[in-house]
Amino acid sequence: MNASEIPPYPKGHSLLEGKTVLVTASAGTGIGFATAKRCAEEGATVMLSDRHERRLGEYRDELAKLTGKPVPAFACDVTDEDAVQAMFAYAEAEMGHVDVLVNNAGLGGTANIIDMGDDEWNAVINVTLTGTFRCVRAAMRHMVSREKGSIVNVGSVVNWRAQAGQAHYSAAKAGVLALTRVAAMEGAAVGVRVNAVVPSLAIHTNLAKVSSDEFLDGLIAREALNRSAEPWEIANVIVFLASDLASFMTGESVSVSSQHP
């Protein structure tokens, strides 16, 4: 197999057997649903959440068909604190507790700084950074009483790899990594680990719809493996960070990338 070939889809190894997992922004063809699916394949009970209610129902049904059992799902907009609180209350009612939270919700966009309005800036920050903060806060409050838990935040290489037109998204994702480190320090005393996965490029159907072939080809050209990641390849690393195999890791940001200068 050469570097540009996609490897075989992995088999499950019961890495999350008996654990409960909540994944935000998990209705779609990207990293969120790929993570939910991989977690289920590793033995976890998985709850989906997304702000798109119709799409959430479709992917809940798809995961239920794959697992052969009902899948809890809750429509949540992470910019709404009441909705976040309701999501965790629902998770507790349906699953008893949350062992793992995967914070995948994020909002992008493209605008140069001189053209970017406050509304554009604030919209991206509110979903990508503040939304992650709201979910981390709710999860830590939930996990503290049990003195255990794992939170995995989804970052992006654009937080350290400058890309024109991405000031709001880059700043938000850099904030996510800083939040991860601080939350890890605070969570360590009560047995809660907080880490981040930092993908470079994972092309999926929804991304391809809103991006030109020329743009995507340019990003692929920067990858040493001459291809983008499959969403499930990012999910594999999230599964690892969530699992007990990463028991001594907290405050870490793991790049899933083959980028070269």
Secondary structure, 3 states (H helix, E strand, C coil): CCCCCCCCCCCCCCCCCCCEEEECCCCCCCHHHHHHHHHHHCCCEEEEEECCHHHHHHHHHHHHHHHCCCCCEEECCCCCHHHHHHHHHHHHHHHCCCCEEEECCCCCCCECHHHCCHHHHHHHHHHHHHHHHHHHHHHHHHHHCCCCEEEEEECCHHHCCCCCCEHHHHHHHHHHHHHHHHHHHHHHCCCEEEEEEEECCECCHHHHHHCCHHHHHHHHCCECCCCCECHHHHHHHHHHHHCHHHCCCCCCEEEECCECC
